[in-house]
Amino acid sequence: MIEKSVAAVVVDKKMRYLLLHPIKGEVKWVLPGGHQKEGETDFQTLAREVEEETGIKKFELVEGFSETNSYINSKGNERVIVVYLIRVESDRVELISKEHDEYKWVEYSDAMTMLNHDKWRAILNKAHLIISGKNA
């Protein structure tokens, strides 16, 4: 069985990235995102999850950026996470869901050390290259 999720690399106008600290699990810092509900498009899941986890309602989807991270979860199912890049005007965050107990807006170098999997760091690196204009 394949479980699909959608996540976001969220960047503000100061070129900082939003990371969330989950209450459960061994992972220290994560990108906002979550499971896709039946019948939802990726964009609907992205908007719902970002709002549910951070309170952010307004964002700009950066066209042309889509990365995938997949792995076998603890239930033995394949989990496929499609990651999009979004820009926000405001750095105001409200942790609405009970999934996270802390958030941080961090510079690229800090985000690269805070994310604890190579695949997530590779995705962040690709997003950073686009945002910083180095991928042109």
C-alpha positions in Angstrom: 0.0 0.0 0.0 1.2 3.5 -0.9 0.6 6.4 1.5 0.8 9.8 -0.1 1.7 13.0 1.6 2.5 16.5 0.6 5.0 18.8 2.3 6.3 22.4 1.8 9.7 24.1 1.9 8.4 27.5 3.2 10.6 30.5 2.7 9.9 34.1 3.9 11.0 37.3 2.3 14.2 37.4 4.5 15.2 34.1 2.8 14.6 32.1 6.0 13.1 28.6 6.1 10.3 27.4 8.3 11.0 24.2 10.3 8.6 22.5 12.8 9.6 20.4 15.8 7.3 17.4 16.1 6.1 16.3 19.6 6.3 12.6 18.8 9.1 10.6 17.2 12.8 10.7 16.9 13.0 13.3 14.1 14.1 16.7 15.5 12.9 19.2 12.8 10.6 18.8 9.8 8.9 20.6 7.0 5.2 21.4 7.2 3.1 18.7 5.6 1.0 15.6 6.0 -1.2 12.9 4.6 -3.3 13.4 1.5 -7.0 12.8 2.0 -8.9 10.8 -0.6 -10.0 13.0 -3.5 -7.6 15.8 -2.7 -5.2 17.3 -5.2 -1.6 18.0 -4.2 -2.4 21.7 -3.9 -5.4 21.1 -1.7 -3.4 18.9 0.6 -0.6 21.5 0.6 -2.9 24.4 1.5 -4.8 22.4 4.2 -1.7 21.0 5.9 0.2 24.3 5.8 -2.8 26.0 7.4 -3.5 23.2 9.9 0.1 23.1 11.1 1.2 26.8 10.9 -1.9 29.0 10.5 -0.5 30.3 7.2 -3.3 30.8 4.7 -1.7 33.0 2.1 1.3 31.8 0.1 2.8 31.8 -3.4 3.5 28.4 -5.0 6.9 28.6 -6.8 6.2 27.0 -10.2 8.5 24.4 -11.5 9.6 23.0 -8.1 8.4 19.5 -7.1 10.6 16.9 -5.4 9.7 13.5 -4.1 10.9 11.7 -1.0 9.8 8.1 -0.5 10.6 5.4 2.1 9.1 2.4 3.8 7.3 3.4 7.0 7.1 1.5 10.3 3.9 -0.2 9.1 5.7 -1.6 6.1 3.9 0.7 3.6 5.6 2.9 1.1 5.2 6.5 1.9 5.6 9.0 -1.0 6.0 12.7 0.0 5.7 15.3 -2.8 7.4 18.5 -1.7 6.6 21.9 -3.1 8.3 25.3 -2.6 6.2 28.2 -1.3 6.9 31.8 -0.5 5.2 33.7 2.3 5.0 37.5 2.9 4.6 37.2 6.7 6.7 35.2 9.1 3.7 34.9 11.5 3.2 31.3 12.5 0.5 29.9 14.8 1.0 26.2 15.8 -2.6 25.1 15.4 -2.3 21.3 15.4 -1.0 19.4 18.4 1.6 17.7 16.2 4.4 20.3 16.9 5.5 22.1 20.0 7.9 24.6 18.4 8.8 26.3 15.1 11.8 28.3 13.9 12.6 30.5 11.0 16.2 29.7 10.1 18.9 30.6 7.6 19.7 28.0 4.9 22.9 26.8 6.7 21.0 26.2 9.9 18.2 24.4 8.2 20.7 22.1 6.5 22.1 21.1 9.9 18.7 20.8 11.6 17.1 18.5 9.0 18.4 15.0 9.9 18.1 13.1 6.6 20.2 13.5 3.5 17.1 13.4 1.2 15.5 16.3 3.0 18.7 18.3 2.9 19.0 17.6 -0.9 15.4 18.8 -1.4 16.1 22.0 0.7 19.3 22.6 -1.3 17.4 22.4 -4.6 14.8 24.8 -3.3 17.5 27.2 -2.0 19.2 27.2 -5.4 15.9 28.3 -7.0 15.0 30.9 -4.4 18.5 32.4 -4.4 18.6 32.6 -8.2 21.6 30.3 -8.5 19.7 27.7 -10.5 19.0 30.1 -13.4 
